[in-house]
Amino acid sequence: MSDRYQDFVSTSIGQLLVKNLGLPNPTALERWSGGDVLVDGLVVIGGDGRLGEALPTTLDGLGIASTRTLDDGARAKALVFDATGITDTAGLVALHEFFTPLMRRLETCPRVVVLGTPPEQRTGSERIAQRALEGFTRSLGKEIGRGGTVQLVYVAPAADGAIASTLAFLLSPKSAYVSGQVVRIGAHGATTTDEVADWTRPLAGKVALVTGASRGIGEEIARVLHRDGATVVGVDVPQAASELQTLMAELDGDHLVLDITASDAPQRIAHHLRQHHGGVDVVVHNAGITRDKKLANMAADRWESVIAVNLTAPELITRELLDAGVVNASGRIVGVASIAGIAGNVGQTNYATSKAGVIGLVESLREELDDGITVNAVAPGFIITQMTAAVPFATREVGQRLNAMSQGGLPVDVAETIAWFASAGSGAVNGNVVRVCGQMMLGA
């Protein structure tokens, strides 16, 4: 599906109207393709904290060129600022000193990452200063423009050596529609991660389960996980069996046709994974439905079906896979929530409840998992799919423009975020909910 408004404003007439009427002027976002370098340009490093010394080596290991001094006339593709050394509010001036001279020297679709320490692990003035970083990054994300993104990554001291996969994602075009987010590394449980032999195939040898895999976002998740080396086991309802089988055949994967709300679905999934694959390394709960209606007019079956598919089934399947020991050591569990579960949405009390519950599932599991297993969630905003194409024009336009990038996202944006969570190098990334929404202006 395409964005007709974005296509129009890229024309000469469209640009004239943008200039004279002050209309949104979205930048065409850069997205990653197999074989591309992670960062096509120079990364400028700043700040004086505990992570700074190792940053050039970490970036070099990812094939990313970095410098602490930008030559006259040169431009930067990304900025990484180590704010872990800021221990009081007066020290926040370092943000102004580093960023202000560089903001006009950024290339199109730039990346900005600020590294800090989880405030809850600090006290007094340092805790105040570290918490202040959130206001800085979220505001800069709404200022940067030109397809740029800004993120804050809180790194627990014990996890200093586990940041490579997160930098690879946030500095690359893989994070095209992720901005204004706060990521915590090592804040919940695991503080170390596995070595990644090949960053172009970080899931080589892994088995990934994807529910709702036959079309839309689920199809793209399956494709991206396959691209990264995983054997994909796609799950979908009988009505989608033909599409599911065709896709899995294309990806050299496996398929399981069932209704995830069936009473025996968790056991059937667990049995299939154990018998045919010896277990599972990545579990992606993508299957979801909407049955929209204002609560005053909502029939019971609309409420019950949405909760059953979107929330109860993921919880029961996850519990069964964990209790039966089907999730392998260093496994990854990823839920698909929604911006509606964070901000709410008119006519979606059932859907928003279910998606907030997915976030609750992450919060419930993140402290109790062992063997290096992690749990995280993505919360998509307005993603352009066949489903959103059916939304009334005016509602669709508001949904696509009411974010810092003035455009909707694509299914691949959700899939890339899930692939980062799933990576063998993301072992210290646990208990996060990351919005894939272009930094929505409201509720996020």
Rosetta blueprint (number, residue, H / E / L):
1 M L
2 S L
3 D L
4 R H
5 Y H
6 Q H
7 D H
8 F H
9 V H
10 S L
11 T L
12 S H
13 I H
14 G H
15 Q H
16 L H
17 L H
18 V H
19 K H
20 N H
21 L H
22 G L
23 L L
24 P L
25 N L
26 P L
27 T L
28 A L
29 L L
30 E L
31 R L
32 W L
33 S L
34 G L
35 G L
36 D L
37 V L
38 L L
39 V L
40 D L
41 G L
42 L L
43 V E
44 V E
45 I E
46 G E
47 G E
48 D L
49 G L
50 R L
51 L L
52 G L
53 E L
54 A L
55 L H
56 P H
57 T H
58 T H
59 L H
60 D H
61 G H
62 L L
63 G L
64 I L
65 A L
66 S E
67 T E
68 R L
69 T L
70 L L
71 D L
72 D L
73 G L
74 A L
75 R L
76 A E
77 K E
78 A E
79 L E
80 V E
81 F E
82 D E
83 A L
84 T L
85 G L
86 I L
87 T L
88 D L
89 T H
90 A H
91 G H
92 L H
93 V H
94 A H
95 L H
96 H H
97 E H
98 F H
99 F H
100 T L
101 P L
102 L L
103 M H
104 R H
105 R H
106 L E
107 E E
108 T E
109 C E
110 P E
111 R E
112 V E
113 V E
114 V E
115 L E
116 G E
117 T L
118 P L
119 P H
120 E H
121 Q H
122 R L
123 T L
124 G H
125 S H
126 E H
127 R H
128 I H
129 A H
130 Q H
131 R H
132 A H
133 L H
134 E H
135 G H
136 F H
137 T H
138 R H
139 S H
140 L H
141 G H
142 K H
143 E H
144 I L
145 G L
146 R L
147 G L
148 G L
149 T E
150 V E
151 Q E
152 L E
153 V E
154 Y E
155 V E
156 A L
157 P H
158 A H
159 A H
160 D L
161 G L
162 A L
163 I L
164 A H
165 S H
166 T H
167 L H
168 A H
169 F H
170 L H
171 L L
172 S L
173 P H
174 K H
175 S H
176 A L
177 Y L
178 V L
179 S L
180 G L
181 Q E
182 V E
183 V E
184 R E
185 I E
186 G L
187 A L
188 H L
189 G L
190 A L
191 T L
192 T L
193 T L
194 D L
195 E L
196 V L
197 A L
198 D L
199 W L
200 T L
201 R L
202 P L
203 L L
204 A L
205 G L
206 K L
207 V E
208 A E
209 L E
210 V E
211 T E
212 G L
213 A L
214 S L
215 R L
216 G H
217 I H
218 G H
219 E H
220 E H
221 I H
222 A H
223 R H
224 V H
225 L H
226 H H
227 R H
228 D L
229 G L
230 A L
231 T E
232 V E
233 V E
234 G E
235 V E
236 D E
237 V L
238 P H
239 Q H
240 A H
241 A H
242 S H
243 E H
244 L H
245 Q H
246 T H
247 L H
248 M H
249 A H
250 E H
251 L L
252 D L
253 G L
254 D E
255 H E
256 L E
257 V E
258 L L
259 D L
260 I L
261 T L
262 A L
263 S L
264 D L
265 A H
266 P H
267 Q H
268 R H
269 I H
270 A H
271 H H
272 H H
273 L H
274 R H
275 Q H
276 H H
277 H H
278 G L
279 G L
280 V E
281 D E
282 V E
283 V E
284 V E
285 H E
286 N L
287 A L
288 G L
289 I L
290 T L
291 R L
292 D L
293 K L
294 K L
295 L H
296 A H
297 N H
298 M L
299 A L
300 A H
301 D H
302 R H
303 W H
304 E H
305 S H
306 V H
307 I H
308 A H
309 V H
310 N H
311 L H
312 T H
313 A H
314 P H
315 E H
316 L H
317 I H
318 T H
319 R H
320 E H
321 L H
322 L H
323 D H
324 A L
325 G L
326 V L
327 V E
328 N E
329 A E
330 S E
331 G E
332 R E
333 I E
334 V E
335 G E
336 V E
337 A L
338 S L
339 I L
340 A H
341 G H
342 I H
343 A H
344 G L
345 N L
346 V L
347 G L
348 Q L
349 T H
350 N H
351 Y H
352 A H
353 T H
354 S H
355 K H
356 A H
357 G H
358 V H
359 I H
360 G H
361 L H
362 V H
363 E H
364 S H
365 L H
366 R L
367 E L
368 E L
369 L L
370 D L
371 D L
372 G L
373 I L
374 T E
375 V E
376 N E
377 A E
378 V E
379 A E
380 P E
381 G L
382 F L
383 I E
384 I L
385 T L
386 Q H
387 M H
388 T H
389 A H
390 A L
391 V L
392 P L
393 F H
394 A H
395 T H
396 R H
397 E H
398 V H
399 G H
400 Q H
401 R H
402 L L
403 N E
404 A L
405 M L
406 S L
407 Q L
408 G L
409 G E
410 L L
411 P H
412 V H
413 D H
414 V H
415 A H
416 E H
417 T H
418 I H
419 A H
420 W H
421 F H
422 A H
423 S L
424 A L
425 G L
426 S L
427 G L
428 A L
429 V E
430 N L
431 G L
432 N L
433 V E
434 V E
435 R E
436 V E
437 C L
438 G L
439 Q L
440 M E
441 M L
442 L L
443 G L
444 A L
